[in-house]
Amino acid sequence: YTLDAPPTAENTDDDRIDTRSLILFGLHPLVKEPPLRKMCEKYGEIISIGVRSAFASRYGHVEFASVEQAKDAYRALNGATLLHKPILVQPTKSEATA
């Protein structure tokens, strides 16, 4: 996947990211795991990744090899637009399941 639009320039609130795991909320219903993995690999080594649906929402759970890689992904993806839908990125303590 290629982002339709990058996040805003003010997207630097990564101080609260203290984990290697992130959840990407608001994914388009057609988002699949392999292309999402390829997109996220731009920001670091992926330990595990999963894409799930909950009611009318789709989200991805990505675990990176380091906290710094997760911060890089957060800065690049939080507020960006993918397939015409904005992405909200949040840290999580649980591991992604592939």
Buried (B, 14 or more C-beta within 10 A) or exposed (E): BEBEEEBEEEBEEBEEBEBBBBBBBBBEEEBEEEEBBEBBBEBBEBBBBBBBEEEEEBBBBBBBEEBBBBBBBBBBBBBBBBBEBBBBBBBBEEBBEE
